[in-house]
Amino acid sequence: MDKTLIAVAMLSGIASLSVHAEQHPLKLASDHHVLDRVSLIENEGVQCGVDASHSFCDTVTVKFSDGAYQRERTDQRQTVLVLDSGMNLHSVLRYRSRIRAHLVYDPQSNTFVESDPEVAISRLGQKLLSELDTFVDPNTQQPAFLPSAWLRDLALAYGRAAPGDMQDHRTQISHFSHGSKVLGYLTQHNPDAEFVLIDTASFLPFLQHKDVICRQDNATLSDYMKVAAGSLQQDVIERYEVEYVNYSGGFTRSHVHQAWNSNGCEGSLSNAQAKSLLNTLDPVYQQLFDSPNVLGIQAGKRHATSGEDALDVKDYAHRIRVQPYTTEAVNTDISHTGETGWEAVYKDFKAEFAGHDHIDMYVNFGYGRVNYFNQNSTPKMTSDVFGMQYAADWALLASSWAAPIVTSLAIDTQTKLYNETPGAVFDPARLKTKLLPDRCGSAAREYRRVSGIDGFIRAGDNTCRIQDPLKYRADQLNSQGYLAN
């Protein structure tokens, strides 16, 4: 998606959410903070795009190690491992206090090690983003979360004052990225969650282990990936007590062929050989999606096959593979966990569910595939890259954006279990069953003759795959009343 489109949508207010957040006890303090910082920008006459002489326009380099994780800001039962790339602005500044670690893969040791990413930004940007990250309720002196939906006036003032902050001042790389969109959704919709990050741009084993790939040495690469899996288990999942994995990515046979060509390997690589090399990643996937105390949410792939997508079609016990669908402007009648109302959606929007065999859950984005303005009453929402604006999304429907919705749904569901059941513990198998009940084994009578519906039911083992969590705003941002009507 073109980042400019998001900026236009956000700044113009075309795609807006009708919320009345003033009912939340923090809203007044938030308004005061925004007003004070907007006044500061205006009174100081900060206009870095016109005159960079003001000290607020100075470029400062901020490192991850300059900040610190603040345990008191999070619920340690909501620890999410996010595998993605381009997350530096979020991890270094905007949400630093909730980031436990930012890790990279070291191809020399085949382990995941701590890194120290940095961001070059205006002094104004450093001040504003750090203040939002470490905001304290003036009434209680307790750490507090300010949602992006409350901060639009500050975003506009900041954008006018320091337009160059849309990209890193030194690298000139845009802060808007795949990872900023994924992590931005998770941080905003789960105000109490804490995060462990793995930069997937550092984990490219088929490219990094060139000699092994060119030799087609499955045994050595398998040994490397077993070490990586052990590190993932010990240095990441167990060390940080991860409960949830959000992986908006994955590896296919095509990645092996691409690496073969990029590495300039001699000779040819058959599909069978490429699949064998791909399968060496199975131990890593097992840690992500089969660990005893972790629920893994992964962006699913339509029309997945055992040849091209061997890791996508495997049955990992604690994995949920997700895909988006859209009913565009139509509001569904789907029940909270999908037991009823799904048949009408399947019938009326059947093309949305093509290639469904290896998809565990579908979530409704509620806006058009072509015309993003064609929305139902609860479309998917998004925040801008600075976590200061909140609006209906303008993005192509992709499973990458569906995964954080389901991760947020899982956290919200588990949190309610904790609240409703004294002594409840995190059980990924139980949570997966609660998210995907097996009560959709037959269609309602009037839909039993719909073409393909029986096959859809069988492929899903009777689970309720077609859901609409956004219809119920099923995430902690809404459950905690930040956007209460």
Secondary structure, DSSP 4 states (H G I P E B T S, - for coil): --HHHHHHHHHHT-S-----GGGSTTHHHHHHHHHHHHHHHHHHT-BTTTBTTSGGGSEEEEEGGGS---GGGS-TT-EEEEEES--HHIIIIITGGGEEEEEEEETTTTEEEE---EEEEEHHHHHHHHHHHT-B-TTT--B----GGG-HHHHHHHHHH-GGGGB-TTT--BS--HHHHHHHHHHHH-TT-EEEEEEGGG--HHHHSHHHHHTT-HHHHHHHHHHHHHHIIIIIIITTT--EEEE-----HHHHHHHHHHTT-SS---HHHHHHHHGGGHHHHHHHHS-TT-EEEEE--TT--TTTTHHHHS--TTEEEEEEE--TTPPP---TTSSSSHHHHHHHTGGGGTT-TT--EEEE--B-SS-TT-B-SS--EEE-TTS--EEE--S---HHHHHHHHHHHHHHHHHHHHHHSTT----HHHHHHHHS-S--SS--GGGTTSTTHHHHHHHTTT---EE-GGGGT-SHHHHTTTT--
